[in-house]
Amino acid sequence: MDDERAWRVIEQERLRLVAILEAVTPQEWEHPSLCAGWSVRDVAAHLTLISEPPPWTAFLVTDRRDVLFDLLVHVQDVAVALGRDTPMPPDAAAAAAASGPWAAMLVT
């Protein structure tokens, strides 16, 4: 997946997350996500921090694949836990899963 497509998917996934979070009820904010030990609120906070990092942290996000992977996984952590149907783009999922340090952990 080229960088242009990756950033388009990142933008689309951020917009999906916004749509999900806009509909979250007060009770759902405390609902457990699929990320062990994290509530929906915790995941939203985590994604907010990576979505708009302070300028001094720009060097921490060195690869758009890290952002893509984190976003794809955590949007599903929230959506599935809340019973929201949010399909993951197959090409983006394959590209994210095939790159980075987690790729060696995949069983094919």
C-alpha positions in Angstrom: 0.0 0.0 0.0 1.5 3.3 -1.0 1.6 6.3 1.4 -1.2 8.2 -0.3 -3.6 5.3 0.1 -2.5 4.7 3.7 -3.1 8.3 4.7 -6.5 8.2 3.0 -7.4 5.1 5.0 -6.1 6.8 8.2 -8.4 9.8 7.5 -11.4 7.5 6.8 -10.8 5.5 9.9 -10.5 8.6 12.0 -13.9 9.8 10.6 -15.4 6.4 11.4 -14.2 6.7 15.0 -15.7 10.2 15.2 -19.0 8.9 14.1 -18.9 6.0 16.6 -17.8 8.3 19.5 -20.5 10.9 18.7 -23.1 8.3 19.3 -21.6 6.9 22.5 -23.9 7.2 25.5 -22.6 8.2 29.0 -22.8 4.6 30.1 -20.9 3.3 27.0 -17.9 5.5 27.8 -17.1 3.2 30.7 -17.9 0.0 28.8 -14.9 -2.3 28.4 -13.3 -2.2 25.0 -11.7 -5.3 23.4 -8.3 -3.9 24.5 -7.7 -5.6 27.9 -8.1 -3.3 30.8 -9.2 -0.3 28.7 -12.6 1.3 28.6 -14.1 2.9 25.5 -13.0 6.2 27.1 -9.4 4.9 27.5 -9.2 3.9 23.8 -10.6 7.2 22.7 -8.1 9.1 24.7 -5.2 6.9 23.3 -6.4 7.6 19.8 -6.8 11.3 20.4 -3.2 11.5 21.6 -1.9 9.8 18.4 -4.2 11.8 16.1 -2.9 15.2 17.1 0.5 14.8 18.8 2.2 17.9 20.2 4.9 19.2 17.8 7.7 18.0 20.0 6.5 14.4 19.7 6.5 14.4 15.9 9.7 12.3 15.8 7.9 9.5 17.7 5.6 8.7 14.7 8.2 7.7 12.2 6.1 5.4 10.0 2.5 5.8 8.8 2.1 2.0 9.1 2.3 2.3 12.9 -0.5 4.9 12.9 -2.5 2.8 10.4 -2.2 -0.4 12.5 -3.0 1.3 15.8 -6.0 3.0 14.4 -7.4 0.0 12.6 -7.1 -2.2 15.7 -8.4 0.3 18.2 -11.4 1.4 16.1 -12.4 -2.2 16.1 -11.7 -2.4 19.9 -14.4 0.2 20.4 -16.8 -0.7 17.6 -17.0 -4.5 18.3 -17.3 -3.9 22.1 -20.2 -1.6 21.5 -21.9 -3.8 18.9 -21.3 -1.3 16.1 -20.7 -2.8 12.6 -17.6 -1.1 11.3 -15.9 -3.0 8.5 -12.1 -2.8 8.2 -10.8 -2.0 4.7 -9.2 -5.4 3.7 -6.3 -3.9 1.8 -5.4 -1.7 4.7 -5.7 -4.5 7.2 -3.4 -6.7 5.1 -0.8 -3.9 4.6 -0.8 -3.1 8.3 -0.6 -6.7 9.4 2.3 -7.4 7.0 4.5 -4.6 8.2 6.1 -3.6 11.5 7.3 -5.7 14.4 4.1 -7.6 14.8 4.4 -9.2 11.3 6.7 -11.9 12.6 4.0 -12.9 15.1 1.5 -13.7 12.4 0.7 -17.3 11.6 0.1 -18.0 8.0 
